[in-house]
């Protein structure tokens, strides 16, 4: 995504019901945007920080833990709260026991 304020919405294919730790993989240095994440219209508790002060492990930022009761598509929306660019290449759904 380009520099400035913006939003991005992604509809992901069906995900099996269950509990997941959702992560986004991105480059986390320099003039990067910080984001709010929404899943199916619900704002997640974690703010996604990609800028210079970001504290991440291996460039994975945790979106949130979420539990789905149905196997279905989901809509992710990322919206800036500080302007900047974003270099992201994947969402990860890690099952949680």
VMD Tcl script that draws the C-alpha trace (Angstrom):
set ca {
  {0.00 0.00 0.00}
  {1.18 3.49 -0.74}
  {2.13 6.19 1.75}
  {-0.61 8.12 3.53}
  {-3.93 7.20 5.15}
  {-5.75 4.28 3.54}
  {-7.71 1.10 4.19}
  {-7.53 -2.36 2.69}
  {-10.26 -4.99 2.77}
  {-9.68 -8.68 2.04}
  {-12.19 -11.54 1.89}
  {-10.43 -14.81 2.67}
  {-11.63 -18.24 1.54}
  {-13.48 -20.49 3.97}
  {-11.60 -21.14 7.19}
  {-12.42 -24.20 9.28}
  {-14.18 -23.47 12.57}
  {-11.87 -23.32 15.56}
  {-9.64 -20.99 17.54}
  {-6.75 -19.25 15.78}
  {-3.96 -16.80 16.46}
  {-4.10 -14.54 13.41}
  {-0.82 -12.94 12.34}
  {0.26 -10.74 9.47}
  {3.74 -10.98 7.95}
  {5.22 -7.63 6.92}
  {8.38 -5.58 6.81}
  {8.42 -3.58 10.04}
  {10.94 -0.78 9.70}
  {11.04 2.72 8.32}
  {8.02 4.77 7.26}
  {5.45 2.04 7.87}
  {1.80 2.62 8.69}
  {0.28 1.53 11.99}
  {-3.12 -0.10 11.61}
  {-6.38 -1.04 13.24}
  {-7.68 -4.45 12.22}
  {-11.31 -5.47 11.83}
  {-12.49 -9.03 11.30}
  {-16.05 -9.42 10.06}
  {-16.71 -5.82 11.09}
  {-15.43 -6.24 14.66}
  {-12.45 -4.11 15.71}
  {-9.65 -6.25 17.15}
  {-8.07 -5.27 20.48}
  {-4.47 -5.18 19.20}
  {-3.16 -2.22 17.26}
  {-0.79 -3.34 14.51}
  {2.47 -1.42 14.79}
  {4.89 -1.66 11.87}
  {6.87 1.58 12.28}
  {10.36 2.15 13.64}
  {9.26 1.47 17.22}
  {7.53 -1.80 16.33}
  {8.25 -4.70 18.67}
  {7.81 -7.84 16.61}
  {9.35 -11.26 16.24}
  {10.53 -12.24 12.75}
  {8.32 -9.56 11.17}
  {5.10 -11.28 12.29}
  {2.59 -9.01 14.00}
  {-0.27 -10.59 15.94}
  {-3.67 -9.36 14.78}
  {-5.57 -11.18 17.57}
  {-6.81 -14.54 18.76}
  {-10.25 -15.36 17.47}
  {-12.61 -18.32 17.64}
  {-15.00 -19.13 14.82}
  {-17.94 -21.47 15.37}
  {-18.67 -22.00 11.66}
  {-16.55 -22.86 8.62}
  {-17.00 -19.83 6.37}
  {-15.39 -16.88 4.58}
  {-14.22 -13.90 6.65}
  {-13.60 -10.25 5.82}
  {-10.45 -8.54 7.11}
  {-10.15 -4.76 7.04}
  {-6.94 -2.91 7.84}
  {-7.16 0.84 8.38}
  {-4.35 3.26 9.17}
  {-4.25 5.29 12.36}
  {-0.85 6.73 11.46}
  {0.06 7.35 7.81}
  {2.69 5.31 6.05}
  {3.32 2.45 3.69}
  {2.79 -1.28 4.15}
  {4.72 -4.20 2.70}
  {2.77 -7.33 3.73}
  {2.63 -10.67 2.00}
  {0.53 -13.06 4.08}
  {-2.03 -13.65 6.79}
  {-1.32 -16.64 9.00}
  {-3.98 -18.64 10.85}
  {-2.19 -20.61 13.57}
  {-4.48 -23.07 15.39}
  {-4.70 -22.56 19.16}
  {-5.41 -25.54 21.46}
}
mol new
graphics top color blue
foreach p $ca { graphics top sphere $p radius 0.5 }
foreach p [lrange $ca 0 end-1] q [lrange $ca 1 end] { graphics top cylinder $p $q radius 0.2 }
display resetview
